[in-house]
Amino acid sequence: MRLLIREEAGSAEFLTEENLLKISQFALEEHPSATQLPAKIESAKCLVNMIFKTPALADAMIKLQLHFKILQNLNPKTDEGYLFPQLRILFLLSRPVGDSDIYRKLADHGAIEKLYQILKFYIDDNPQFPDPRHYFILKEVLQLLFNLTIGMGSLNSKPNEPMDYQTYVPNYEEVVGSLLRVFGIPLESPSACPQLFDLKNCCLNCFVNIPLDYYRILVVLGDQTATLKSLFDLLEWEIRSDGGSEKKSIVTIFMVVQYLLSKEPDARPYAMTRLFPGRNLETEREESEKKGESINMDAINKDADTVGNMIIKYMSSMNMAIKFVANELLFSLVGENADDFVRLTGFGNAAGLLAMRNLFGMGKHLNRDTATEMREEKKKKMPDLVPAREGETEEEKEQRTMENIEKMVESGMIQLVKK
C-alpha cells in the first residue's frame, strides 16, 4: 500500500473505480485484528489519496455508499492512525460542492452524534486534556463538523415551523460545550503552539455555523472569561499578523465577533476594553455635550496603536468582504446606536454604513429597537440632492456641494459641527 501511494496513486491506470472498490473492501472491514491494522491504515491512506486526486472517484465512493460504511465504523476508541484517514475521507466527501447534499445525508445518518462521541472521548472524558498529542485528531473532527453543520441555517427556511436544532444536531449544547473547552485552552501566542492555534481557528469556523438566535450559547456555556479572552486574542493576532487583510481567516474572526456582539450585550464592555483601551463613549458624550460640540469628523486618538483603530481602517478597505464585516462589527459593538457609532469611528468612516441604512441625523436615541421605524420615517424626508454633472469645473463642484449640504441640514439629515 505504501508503494501504491508513492508510485501509483497518481496514474490513470491505478485510479479506477475497480481499484477503489478493492481497496475499500479491505480498508473498511469491521473490527480489524491487531496484525491487520497496519495494512488497513495504509489502505485507508491510499483511499484518501485516490479521492483527493480524482473527484470522479469521490463520486464513485458516494454511489457505492461507502461513506455510510465509514460512518458506521467510526469509533472513538479506534487506533488514532486508523481513525484519522477515516475522518479525512468523510471530510473530502462532505465538502459542499455544487448541488451535493452529502453533508446533510451524513448528518441525517447520525454523523454529528458520532463526532460528538469522539470529542467527548478526547476532551470531556480525558483526564489528561488538553493533550497536544491529540490535536491532529481533534482538528479532523472539527473540520468535518464544520462541513456537516453548514446546513443548520437553512432549517429556518420553512415558514411557521419552529427551528429544532436538537433534531438536526443531537447533544447540540454538549457539542458546543466541547468546542468551548478546546477554544478556551490558554495560548500565549500562535508560535507557542501552532497546532493549538490551528485548532482554535477550526473552532471559529464551527462557530460561524451556529444559528444567530443561538449565539449567546458561546458565553452562556463554559468559562465566559476564557472564551472572550481567546476570541479577542485570536482577533488581535490575526489583525496584527503579516498580510492579515489578505487572509480569509480575518473575515471569519470578524464575523464571529460581530455575531456575538449583536446578540450578547454583556460581551460589549469587555470587547470595548480590548479594542479601544482607554476610551469611554459615555464620558466622551458628556464632555461633548458640556462643550456644546457635535461629533468630530475623525475618531478620537485615531493614531493610537489599538486593534480597534486597525478595524476602523478596514472600514474603507478595497476588499468588500472585510469592509462589510468591519463596519458591522463596530456597529454591533455600540449596540447599533448611530450616535455612538459616529463618535467611535468618526463621521467620515461611519458615513457609508449610515447612508446605506438611512440613519443620518437620527441621533443617540437610535438603537436596534427603534431603527426600522425611524429609517422608514427618514426615507420620507430625504432631500432632493443635485446630482453630479459630467465636465463640471471645480467652482461648479463646490457650488453643487454647498447646495446639497444646505438641503441636508434643512432636512435634518446631517448636523453641522458647532464651533
ABEGO torsion letter per residue (X at the ends): XAAAAAAAAABAAABBAAAAAAAAAAAABBGBBAAAAAAAAAAAAAAAAAAAABAAAAAAAAAAGAAAAAAAABBAABBAAAAAAAAAAAAAAABBBEABAAAAAAAAAGAAAAAAAAAAAAAAABAAOBBAAAAAAAAAAAAAAAAAAAAAAAAAABBGBBBBAAAABBGAAAAAAAAAAAAABBBABAAABAAAAAAAAAAAAAAAABBAAAAAAAAABEBAAAAAAAAAAAAAAAAABBGAAABAAAAAAAAAAAAAAAABAAAAAAAAAAABBGBBAAAAAAAAAAAGBBBBABBBGAABBBAAAAAAAAAABABAAAAAAAAAAAAAAAGGBAAAAAAAAEAAAAAAAAAAAGABGAEAABBAAAAAAAAAAAAAABBBBBBBBBGBBAAAAAAAAAAAAAAAAAAGABBBBBX
